[in-house]
């Protein structure tokens, strides 16, 4: 939805959105259609995620540092390569949504948060924004429905208040991303699209992505 232009070959597409918005599903489908590579969010091998949902205060800093490092390494690899890679969640979401939310909820100390955010600022200053950021906008009932369908045991303890807080931060961050013209931004309303089950919805999303990246249908 921005008109920001890139002066280099497209290599980096990123999908952002709250827990359960459909990021992984869309990454997989777009990668298949455009013959892109995918960098998935590290949830299966993440050594902190399950512990975090059991005791957020104890493991919040460890988890956020793990994600920050993982995504930073992904971006370095993407931007030094010549292939198009679609990334499941961005480094910005960690710093502008999840970490400050944990801090505000009293689940991360001010000392740890400040340390974390300074590290993020150092890392982010060394990389470019994605060539296209796709934001999956979804309301709470949609998120809950998706989370229940995938049935991850560690997500069973997640509260509606936690999801709501994250959604509010996502909206604030996306508004800032758009207003500051950080880079190209495409917003997909997941409440109106079922790109997993409906081929027509997926086709519409593919066309929107193609127009943003290549100026026409792919």
Backbone torsions as a table, in degrees:
resi	resn	phi	psi	omega
1	UNK	NA	-0.5	172.4
2	UNK	-102.1	168.7	177.2
3	UNK	-109.4	17.3	178.7
4	UNK	-60.3	132.8	-177.5
5	UNK	-109.2	149.6	176.2
6	UNK	-101.6	147.5	179.5
7	UNK	-110.9	25.0	178.8
8	UNK	-143.8	167.9	179.1
9	UNK	-63.1	138.8	178.3
10	UNK	-65.1	124.2	176.6
11	UNK	-132.0	-17.7	-168.5
12	UNK	-132.8	111.9	171.6
13	UNK	-115.8	137.6	-177.9
14	UNK	-129.4	143.5	178.5
15	UNK	-114.4	124.3	-178.4
16	UNK	-116.9	153.4	177.6
17	UNK	162.3	160.2	-177.8
18	UNK	-64.4	169.7	176.6
19	UNK	-59.3	125.0	178.9
20	UNK	88.8	6.4	-177.3
21	UNK	-75.0	-20.7	-179.9
22	UNK	107.9	21.8	-176.2
23	UNK	-60.0	-50.0	-176.5
24	UNK	-63.9	-41.4	178.8
25	UNK	-61.2	-46.7	-178.5
26	UNK	-68.0	-40.9	177.1
27	UNK	-55.3	-46.4	-178.2
28	UNK	-62.0	-44.9	-176.4
29	UNK	-71.6	-40.0	177.6
30	UNK	-68.0	-39.6	178.7
31	UNK	-62.1	-40.6	178.6
32	UNK	-65.2	-42.8	-177.2
33	UNK	-69.0	-45.2	-174.7
34	UNK	-93.0	-2.0	-176.1
35	UNK	61.7	45.5	175.9
36	UNK	-96.9	164.0	169.3
37	UNK	-90.3	159.0	-179.0
38	UNK	-122.3	134.5	167.0
39	UNK	-108.1	103.3	-178.1
40	UNK	-80.6	154.6	173.4
41	UNK	-66.1	137.0	-175.8
42	UNK	-82.1	89.1	178.4
43	UNK	-106.7	-33.9	-176.7
44	UNK	-71.3	-40.3	-176.4
45	UNK	-100.9	4.1	-178.5
46	UNK	-67.7	120.6	-175.0
47	UNK	-77.1	-5.9	-175.3
48	UNK	-113.2	-17.7	-166.9
49	UNK	-62.6	-47.8	-178.9
50	UNK	-63.5	-43.4	177.9
51	UNK	-62.9	-37.4	-179.3
52	UNK	-60.0	-45.1	-178.6
53	UNK	-70.5	-17.9	175.8
54	UNK	-85.7	-37.9	-178.8
55	UNK	-145.2	84.6	-173.1
56	UNK	-61.8	-41.0	-175.7
57	UNK	-64.6	-39.1	-178.6
58	UNK	-69.2	-37.9	-168.3
59	UNK	-111.1	2.5	-174.1
60	UNK	-61.1	-47.5	-178.0
61	UNK	-64.1	-45.0	179.6
62	UNK	-58.7	-44.9	-179.1
63	UNK	-63.4	-46.0	-177.2
64	UNK	-66.6	-37.3	176.4
65	UNK	-65.4	-39.7	178.8
66	UNK	-61.3	-48.0	179.9
67	UNK	-64.4	-41.7	-179.4
68	UNK	-59.4	-47.8	-179.5
69	UNK	-64.9	-43.3	-178.9
70	UNK	-61.1	-46.8	-177.3
71	UNK	-73.0	-33.4	177.3
72	UNK	-63.3	-42.8	178.1
73	UNK	-64.5	-38.5	176.7
74	UNK	-59.1	-47.2	-177.9
75	UNK	-63.4	-42.5	178.3
76	UNK	-59.0	-42.8	179.2
77	UNK	-65.9	-42.5	-179.4
78	UNK	-62.2	-47.8	-172.6
79	UNK	-79.0	-10.7	174.7
80	UNK	-97.9	-5.8	-178.8
81	UNK	-101.4	-176.4	-179.0
82	UNK	-122.2	8.9	177.2
83	UNK	-97.3	156.5	174.7
84	UNK	-86.1	125.2	-179.4
85	UNK	-122.4	134.3	174.0
86	UNK	-103.4	130.5	-171.8
87	UNK	-108.5	128.9	178.9
88	UNK	-84.3	100.8	-176.5
89	UNK	76.6	150.3	-172.5
90	UNK	-112.5	164.2	177.1
91	UNK	-67.6	-26.1	-179.4
92	UNK	-67.7	-35.4	-178.7
93	UNK	-64.9	-38.0	177.5
94	UNK	-58.0	-45.4	-171.6
95	UNK	-83.9	-33.9	-174.7
96	UNK	-98.6	-10.9	-176.3
97	UNK	-125.4	-63.4	-170.7
98	UNK	-72.0	-48.3	-179.2
99	UNK	-65.1	-49.0	179.0
100	UNK	-65.1	-30.3	176.5
101	UNK	-65.5	-43.2	177.5
102	UNK	-63.3	-39.2	178.5
103	UNK	-64.0	-46.6	-179.3
104	UNK	-64.7	-29.8	179.3
105	UNK	-82.2	-0.3	-179.0
106	UNK	78.2	17.7	-177.1
107	UNK	-101.3	-2.2	172.4
108	UNK	-141.1	130.8	-177.7
109	UNK	-67.1	157.4	177.7
110	UNK	-61.9	-38.7	178.7
111	UNK	-61.0	-47.1	179.8
112	UNK	-66.7	-40.6	-179.0
113	UNK	-64.2	-45.4	179.4
114	UNK	-61.2	-41.6	177.2
115	UNK	-61.3	-46.0	179.5
116	UNK	-60.8	-48.7	-173.9
117	UNK	-68.4	-34.6	176.0
118	UNK	-64.1	-38.6	177.2
119	UNK	-65.2	-42.9	177.0
120	UNK	-59.1	-45.9	-178.4
121	UNK	-61.6	-38.2	176.8
122	UNK	-64.1	-46.4	-178.7
123	UNK	-65.9	-46.6	-174.8
124	UNK	-67.6	-24.6	178.9
125	UNK	-71.5	-12.8	-176.1
126	UNK	-103.0	2.2	-179.1
127	UNK	-132.3	158.5	176.8
128	UNK	-87.0	155.2	170.5
129	UNK	-65.0	160.9	176.9
130	UNK	-62.5	153.6	177.5
131	UNK	-64.9	-28.5	172.5
132	UNK	-148.9	127.0	173.1
133	UNK	-103.5	122.8	177.3
134	UNK	-104.6	116.6	-179.9
135	UNK	-102.3	122.3	177.4
136	UNK	-92.7	105.2	-177.1
137	UNK	-90.3	126.6	-177.8
138	UNK	-147.0	145.4	175.8
139	UNK	-86.5	172.9	-173.4
140	UNK	-61.5	-46.4	178.8
141	UNK	-57.1	-38.9	178.1
142	UNK	-64.6	-43.9	179.1
143	UNK	-61.6	-46.7	-178.7
144	UNK	-61.6	-42.5	179.1
145	UNK	-59.6	-45.0	179.7
146	UNK	-66.2	-41.5	-178.9
147	UNK	-63.6	-42.5	179.4
148	UNK	-65.6	-38.0	-179.1
149	UNK	-65.2	-37.5	-177.3
150	UNK	-82.4	-21.0	167.7
151	UNK	62.9	38.2	175.5
152	UNK	-75.3	124.5	-173.4
153	UNK	-60.1	-40.1	-176.2
154	UNK	-69.8	-15.8	178.2
155	UNK	-88.1	-2.2	-177.7
156	UNK	-66.1	-24.4	-178.4
157	UNK	-89.9	1.2	-176.2
158	UNK	-72.1	132.9	-177.9
159	UNK	-91.3	156.6	175.8
160	UNK	-64.9	-34.1	178.8
161	UNK	-63.3	-38.3	178.5
162	UNK	-62.8	-47.1	178.5
163	UNK	-62.3	-40.2	-179.6
164	UNK	-64.1	-43.8	179.0
165	UNK	-60.4	-42.6	179.2
166	UNK	-64.0	-43.2	-179.8
167	UNK	-59.6	-41.6	179.4
168	UNK	-63.3	-40.0	179.3
169	UNK	-69.5	-35.8	176.7
170	UNK	-60.5	-44.6	-178.6
171	UNK	-63.3	-40.8	178.3
172	UNK	-64.0	-44.3	-178.9
173	UNK	-65.4	-44.2	-179.2
174	UNK	-64.5	-39.7	175.9
175	UNK	-59.2	-42.7	179.5
176	UNK	-67.1	-41.9	179.4
177	UNK	-59.7	-41.7	-179.8
178	UNK	-70.6	-47.6	-176.1
179	UNK	-66.9	-34.4	-179.8
180	UNK	-85.7	-4.1	179.4
181	UNK	52.7	49.7	-179.3
182	UNK	-62.7	-40.1	-179.2
183	UNK	-175.5	-177.2	178.9
184	UNK	-64.2	137.6	-176.7
185	UNK	-135.9	130.0	175.6
186	UNK	-123.1	122.1	-179.9
187	UNK	-102.5	124.7	178.0
188	UNK	-112.6	121.2	178.9
189	UNK	-82.7	102.0	-175.3
190	UNK	-68.8	-21.4	177.2
191	UNK	-65.1	-23.5	-177.1
192	UNK	-107.0	-11.3	-178.7
193	UNK	-117.4	137.0	170.4
194	UNK	-122.1	77.0	-174.8
195	UNK	-74.2	-7.5	176.9
196	UNK	-81.7	-40.6	-174.0
197	UNK	-107.0	-20.2	-174.1
198	UNK	-112.2	108.6	-179.3
199	UNK	-59.6	-33.2	179.6
200	UNK	-66.7	-41.1	176.8
201	UNK	-62.6	-43.6	178.8
202	UNK	-62.4	-42.0	179.1
203	UNK	-61.3	-38.4	178.1
204	UNK	-64.3	-44.5	178.8
205	UNK	-62.5	-44.3	178.7
206	UNK	-58.0	-42.9	179.2
207	UNK	-64.2	-39.2	178.6
208	UNK	-65.0	-42.8	178.6
209	UNK	-63.1	-43.2	-179.4
210	UNK	-62.0	-41.9	178.8
211	UNK	-63.1	-41.9	-179.7
212	UNK	-65.8	-38.7	-174.5
213	UNK	-88.8	-39.3	-169.4
214	UNK	-122.5	-1.6	175.3
215	UNK	80.6	12.6	179.3
216	UNK	-174.8	-171.5	179.4
217	UNK	-76.3	148.2	-177.3
218	UNK	-96.4	NA	NA
